[in-house]
Amino acid sequence: MGIKVYKPISNARRKMSVDDFSDITKTKPEKALITIKKRSGGRNAHGRITVRHRGGGAKRFIRTVDFKRDKIDIPGTVTAIEYDPNRNARLALITYKDGEKRYIIAPTQVAVGSMVISSRGPIDIQPGNATTLENIPTGAMVYNIELVPGKGGQMVRSAGVQAKLMAIEGRYAQLRLPSGEVRLVPKECIAVIGQVSNPEAMHIKIGKAGRKRHMGIKPTVRGKAMNPVDHPHGGGEARNPIGMKHPKTPWGKPALGVRTRRRKPSDKLIIRRRKTGKRR
């Protein structure tokens, strides 16, 4: 993948950059592996907006991605690298020896013709292969990691990310996640070897508001620009401060820097929190 930068012929083009899609080998998705994506515009069953700034955007199909990698001990061949409008990472279309086709999140260093396999035993440590954490050597980079055995990969799936397997101790494997968090995961969980594809996606600059509208995201208005009835920050004759010690959400809850994670049973499996570096 490469990034195309436009000449600054207008204010919108000045800092805009786009993906050149040089790694894509197939433009149309596999018809048997897509479903229609219905859009809600952020509204619930009663028609009330429960998620703000959603609506519009280009129509998309949902690609059915194999996060479980439960096609055990049957080798497959990468037949195409495809674009997915619902994620930054690329998808790899895998054709297995029995004729079945599935999408997986493509790793880097995998091209058309590469072989991949899923297993619950020892395998070759090659990008795209999947096995349980207990069969992966310490220090290896992994992605698409399960939290519950058999549930399917839930962590480390965004473009360019990878987690490091630090150790295997007792019933658990110790992983360092892209956020810096170190946590324990049952060693029977399946993970995929390698790094998620399209690592340069983080460098793409949207450039203009209209492009964000194509993605289904509406503009976000500052609270200071509203009336007092609409936001706690609203009101004032000119360029006033927000008028309170800490910023608030539109519903009066504390914002910016407040921990929002509720207590969960899995908290005991977190050895070190992300960014803060504090041990539990």
C-alpha positions as CSV (number, residue, x, y, z in Angstrom):
1,M,0.0,0.0,0.0
2,G,1.0,3.6,-0.6
3,I,-0.3,7.0,0.1
4,K,-1.2,9.5,-2.6
5,V,-0.8,13.2,-1.6
6,Y,-2.6,15.8,-3.7
7,K,-1.2,19.2,-4.8
8,P,-2.6,22.1,-2.8
9,I,-4.9,23.4,-5.4
10,S,-7.6,24.3,-2.8
11,N,-7.8,24.5,1.0
12,A,-9.5,21.1,1.1
13,R,-6.8,19.5,-1.0
14,R,-3.9,21.1,0.8
15,K,-3.4,18.4,3.3
16,M,-5.5,15.6,1.9
17,S,-4.1,12.2,1.3
18,V,-5.7,8.9,0.1
19,D,-4.9,5.3,-0.2
20,D,-3.5,4.3,-3.6
21,F,-4.9,0.7,-3.3
22,S,-1.9,-0.7,-5.0
23,D,-2.1,-3.9,-2.9
24,I,-5.7,-4.7,-3.9
25,T,-6.0,-7.6,-6.4
26,K,-9.8,-7.9,-6.7
27,T,-12.3,-5.1,-6.8
28,K,-15.7,-6.8,-6.5
29,P,-16.4,-8.8,-3.3
30,E,-17.3,-12.5,-3.2
31,K,-21.1,-12.6,-3.6
32,A,-21.6,-15.5,-1.3
33,L,-19.8,-13.8,1.5
34,I,-21.6,-10.4,1.7
35,T,-24.8,-9.2,3.3
36,I,-26.7,-5.9,3.2
37,K,-25.7,-3.4,5.9
38,K,-28.8,-1.6,7.2
39,R,-28.2,1.9,8.6
40,S,-30.0,3.4,11.6
41,G,-28.7,6.9,11.5
42,G,-27.9,6.6,15.2
43,R,-31.6,6.1,16.1
44,N,-33.1,3.4,18.3
45,A,-36.4,1.4,17.8
46,H,-38.4,4.5,18.8
47,G,-36.8,6.8,16.3
48,R,-34.8,8.8,18.9
49,I,-31.1,9.6,18.3
50,T,-29.1,7.6,20.8
51,V,-25.7,8.0,19.0
52,R,-25.0,11.4,17.8
53,H,-23.3,12.4,14.5
54,R,-24.4,9.4,12.5
55,G,-26.2,9.4,9.2
56,G,-25.8,9.5,5.4
57,G,-22.8,8.1,3.8
58,A,-22.1,5.7,1.0
59,K,-23.9,2.3,0.9
60,R,-21.8,-0.6,2.0
61,F,-22.0,-4.4,2.1
62,I,-20.9,-6.3,5.2
63,R,-18.2,-8.9,4.4
64,T,-18.5,-12.0,6.5
65,V,-15.1,-12.4,8.1
66,D,-13.9,-15.6,9.7
67,F,-12.7,-14.4,13.1
68,K,-12.9,-17.9,14.6
69,R,-10.4,-19.5,12.2
70,D,-12.1,-22.9,13.0
71,K,-11.3,-24.5,9.7
72,I,-8.9,-26.8,11.5
73,D,-5.9,-28.5,9.8
74,I,-7.2,-27.8,6.2
75,P,-4.7,-25.7,4.3
76,G,-5.9,-22.7,2.2
77,T,-4.6,-20.5,-0.5
78,V,-4.8,-16.8,-0.7
79,T,-6.6,-16.1,-3.9
80,A,-7.2,-12.3,-3.5
81,I,-6.5,-9.3,-1.4
82,E,-9.6,-7.1,-1.1
83,Y,-10.7,-3.7,0.2
84,D,-13.3,-3.7,3.0
85,P,-15.2,-0.4,3.5
86,N,-16.0,-1.3,7.1
87,R,-12.4,-1.5,8.4
88,N,-8.9,-0.1,7.7
89,A,-7.3,-3.5,7.3
90,R,-7.4,-5.5,4.1
91,L,-9.2,-8.8,3.7
92,A,-7.7,-11.9,2.2
93,L,-9.9,-14.3,0.4
94,I,-8.9,-17.9,1.3
95,T,-9.8,-20.9,-0.9
96,Y,-9.5,-24.1,1.1
97,K,-8.7,-27.5,-0.4
98,D,-12.3,-28.6,0.0
99,G,-13.5,-25.7,-2.1
100,E,-14.9,-23.5,0.6
101,K,-14.0,-19.8,0.5
102,R,-13.7,-17.5,3.5
103,Y,-12.5,-14.0,4.3
104,I,-9.8,-13.4,6.9
105,I,-8.1,-10.2,8.1
106,A,-5.0,-10.1,5.9
107,P,-1.6,-9.9,7.6
108,T,1.4,-8.1,6.1
109,Q,3.8,-10.1,4.0
110,V,0.9,-12.3,2.6
111,A,0.2,-12.1,-1.1
112,V,-1.8,-14.0,-3.6
113,G,-0.6,-17.6,-3.7
114,S,0.5,-17.8,-0.1
115,M,-0.6,-20.8,2.0
116,V,-2.3,-20.4,5.4
117,I,-3.6,-23.0,7.9
118,S,-5.4,-23.1,11.2
119,S,-4.7,-25.7,13.9
120,R,-4.9,-26.4,17.6
121,G,-1.4,-27.9,17.6
122,P,2.1,-26.8,16.5
123,I,2.3,-25.0,13.1
124,D,4.9,-23.1,11.1
125,I,5.3,-19.6,12.5
126,Q,4.3,-17.9,9.3
127,P,2.1,-14.8,8.9
128,G,-1.5,-15.7,8.5
129,N,-1.3,-19.1,10.3
130,A,-3.5,-19.5,13.4
131,T,-3.1,-21.7,16.4
132,T,-3.6,-21.6,20.2
133,L,-1.4,-19.3,22.2
134,E,0.3,-22.2,24.0
135,N,1.7,-23.4,20.7
136,I,3.2,-20.0,19.7
137,P,6.8,-19.2,20.8
138,T,7.4,-16.5,23.3
139,G,8.2,-13.1,21.7
140,A,6.1,-13.8,18.6
141,M,3.8,-11.1,17.2
142,V,0.1,-12.0,17.0
143,Y,-3.3,-10.4,16.1
144,N,-7.0,-11.3,16.0
145,I,-6.8,-12.8,19.5
146,E,-9.6,-14.6,21.3
147,L,-10.6,-13.7,24.8
148,V,-12.8,-16.8,25.3
149,P,-11.8,-20.0,23.6
150,G,-14.0,-20.7,20.6
151,K,-15.7,-17.3,20.6
152,G,-13.6,-15.8,17.8
153,G,-11.0,-13.0,17.7
154,Q,-11.9,-9.8,19.5
155,M,-8.7,-8.0,20.1
156,V,-6.0,-6.5,17.9
157,R,-7.8,-6.3,14.6
158,S,-7.2,-2.8,13.4
159,A,-4.8,-1.9,10.5
160,G,-1.1,-2.2,11.3
161,V,-1.5,-3.4,14.9
162,Q,0.1,-6.4,16.6
163,A,0.5,-7.8,20.1
164,K,3.5,-9.5,21.6
165,L,3.3,-12.8,23.4
166,M,5.4,-12.2,26.6
167,A,5.1,-15.5,28.5
168,I,3.0,-18.6,29.2
169,E,2.3,-19.1,32.9
170,G,0.0,-21.8,34.2
171,R,-3.4,-21.5,32.5
172,Y,-2.8,-18.1,31.0
173,A,-0.7,-16.4,28.3
174,Q,0.7,-12.9,29.0
175,L,0.2,-10.4,26.1
176,R,1.4,-6.9,25.6
177,L,-1.3,-5.2,23.6
178,P,-0.8,-2.2,21.1
179,S,-2.1,0.2,23.8
180,G,0.7,-0.8,26.2
181,E,-1.7,-2.8,28.4
182,V,-0.4,-6.1,29.6
183,R,-3.1,-8.7,30.3
184,L,-3.6,-12.4,30.7
185,V,-5.6,-14.5,28.2
186,P,-6.4,-18.2,28.5
187,K,-3.7,-20.1,26.6
188,E,-6.3,-22.2,24.7
189,C,-7.4,-19.1,22.8
190,I,-6.5,-18.9,19.1
191,A,-4.4,-16.1,17.7
192,V,-3.0,-15.4,14.2
193,I,0.7,-15.0,13.6
194,G,1.9,-11.7,12.2
195,Q,0.8,-8.0,12.0
196,V,-2.5,-6.7,10.6
197,S,-2.2,-5.4,7.0
198,N,-2.3,-1.8,5.8
199,P,0.0,-0.3,8.5
200,E,0.1,3.1,6.7
201,A,-3.6,3.7,7.2
202,M,-2.8,5.8,10.2
203,H,-1.1,8.4,8.0
204,I,-4.1,9.1,5.8
205,K,-5.5,12.6,6.3
206,I,-9.2,13.1,5.6
207,G,-8.7,16.7,4.4
208,K,-12.3,17.9,4.2
209,A,-15.7,17.6,5.9
210,G,-17.4,16.2,2.8
211,R,-15.2,13.2,2.8
212,K,-16.2,12.5,6.4
213,R,-19.8,12.7,5.3
214,H,-19.2,10.0,2.8
215,M,-18.2,7.8,5.7
216,G,-21.5,8.4,7.5
217,I,-20.2,10.8,10.1
218,K,-22.0,14.2,10.5
219,P,-20.3,17.3,11.8
220,T,-19.6,17.7,15.5
221,V,-20.5,21.2,17.0
222,R,-18.6,22.6,19.9
223,G,-20.6,23.0,23.2
224,K,-19.3,26.6,23.5
225,A,-21.1,27.4,20.2
226,M,-24.5,26.3,21.6
227,N,-27.1,27.9,23.8
228,P,-27.1,27.2,27.5
229,V,-30.3,25.1,27.1
230,D,-28.4,22.8,24.7
231,H,-25.1,22.3,26.4
232,P,-23.4,23.0,29.8
233,H,-20.7,24.9,28.0
234,G,-23.2,27.1,26.1
235,G,-23.9,30.8,26.4
236,G,-21.8,33.9,26.7
237,E,-21.6,37.0,24.6
238,A,-18.3,36.4,22.9
239,R,-15.2,34.1,23.2
240,N,-15.9,33.1,26.8
241,P,-14.4,30.1,28.6
242,I,-16.7,27.2,29.4
243,G,-17.3,28.7,32.8
244,M,-16.7,25.6,34.9
245,K,-13.7,23.8,36.5
246,H,-13.9,20.7,34.3
247,P,-15.5,20.1,30.9
248,K,-18.8,18.3,30.7
249,T,-20.7,16.2,28.2
250,P,-24.0,17.5,26.8
251,W,-25.8,15.6,29.6
252,G,-23.7,17.2,32.4
253,K,-21.4,14.2,33.0
254,P,-17.6,14.8,33.5
255,A,-15.6,14.6,30.2
256,L,-12.0,14.4,29.1
257,G,-9.7,12.3,31.3
258,V,-12.4,10.5,33.3
259,R,-12.2,6.8,33.4
260,T,-15.4,5.3,31.9
261,R,-14.5,1.6,32.2
262,R,-16.9,-0.2,34.6
263,R,-15.7,-2.9,36.9
264,K,-15.6,-6.2,35.0
265,P,-14.7,-9.7,36.1
266,S,-11.8,-9.6,33.6
267,D,-10.2,-6.7,35.5
268,K,-8.2,-9.3,37.6
269,L,-6.6,-10.5,34.4
270,I,-5.1,-7.0,33.6
271,I,-1.5,-6.9,34.9
272,R,-0.7,-3.3,33.7
273,R,-3.1,-0.7,32.5
274,R,-2.6,1.1,29.2
275,K,-0.6,4.3,29.2
276,T,-0.7,4.9,32.9
277,G,1.8,2.1,33.7
278,K,0.2,1.5,37.0
279,R,0.1,-2.1,38.2
280,R,-3.1,-3.5,39.7
